[in-house]
Amino acid sequence: MTPVSIAELRATATVDLMTAAAALGLGRSRAYELARRDQFPCRVIRIGGTYRIPTPGLLELLGVTSEVPATTGRPATAGQAHA
């Protein structure tokens, strides 16, 4: 399974079950088993045979805020401390 970055998770409102599973370190079979049993560790939306995971809940489970960190918009110069 390919690792998924926090930036990739923040880029969309929902992710597929395999992306969420990769973020949580779960395999395919275990992820589908948990989703079918309504035991996946975060909210799962089922649309027909497709499972979607709302990104804010997944990020919260991972201990990450869903907002992108703010930047100052200007680079720091040498000798200047970051706030």
Secondary structure, 3 states (H helix, E strand, C coil): CCCCCHHHHHCCCEEEHHHHHHHHCCCHHHHHHHHHCCCCCCCCEEECCEEEEEHHHHHHHCCCCCCCCCCCCCCCCCCCCCC
